[in-house]
């Protein structure tokens, strides 16, 4: 079992953008000292209320300079929004400057503001994703290559630098819908999912689909096949943990509402999702959120629930979102990280259901 932690870094009242980045760097340095394996950084655009991390690949070498061993991942690089040749160059440079510590998490994206902002039709996101990933892997593994696709054409190019890790940095695909679980199962690639977008009841169905498509495609279950992100808080008691994080959960939905409400009504397709977010803001279903989306409790509760999730889903990595909504005081954020490292990580053995 490996242990990661997730950063989204929204704006915070009274703090500059530079201060928010500095705090993230300090927390990742603490995570490195505590023994966490991977720091995962979101890529999100066009809304500081939700996130300031528009280009996480640029932060990889900075984090590497301030840490000793922790790996740095993107969760996820939104391939439909990037030219694949530029993305291949940037990611390879990040791997080189970090000494081979990049975890290349990729996805097709689902937040409409991002596609609206870049002028990319959401209907093209899966086809663009597939094409971009093919090109990036060719760029990393071939001295020169050509490619002809629907969106991109490459004619006899050498793409440099090459990444340090060979044949390339580990690729993990973010999946949140049944269609994505099935499609990435067909490709046989390791996956990353999160319970904020794929709650546990839905995840059970999606994982069955993923396993079926892996098997149909002739792909074996790998040692690092499945990583799952949970909003997670370890408190001195279960009640204290849930009370401490509840304002952050509410803030998370308010931040989502801010992002979705700024799209023009003419965009249209986002409106049903906006209505659901507005309902969660007005009537936060916190008990249901605790049950289906999150792990908030004392150390023993967290150990028991993570052990059950590991066995059920075959988890090779648990990714902790310790401060969903960014409402925790700094000392409490560090406290939950330390409790997890000292009281939870040693209790979780290795392996999971194959």
Secondary structure, 3 states (H helix, E strand, C coil): CEEEEEECCCCCCCCCHHHHHHHHHHHHHHHHHHCCCEEEECCCCCCCCCCCCCCCHHHHHHHHHHCCCCEEEECCEEHHHCCHHHHHHHHHHHHHHCCCCEEEEEECCCCHHHHHHHCCCHHHHHHHHHHHHHHHHHHHHCCCEEEECCCCEEEEECCCCCCCCCCCCCEEEECCCHHHHHHHHHHCCCEEEECCCCCHHHHHHHHHHHHHHHHHCCCCCCCCCEEEEEEEEECCCHHHHHHHHHHHHHHHHHHHHHHHHCCCHHHCCCHHHHHHHHHHHHCCCHHHHHHHCEEEECHHHHHHHHHHHHHHHCCCEEEEECCCCCCCCHHHHHHHHHHHHHHHHHHCCCCCCC
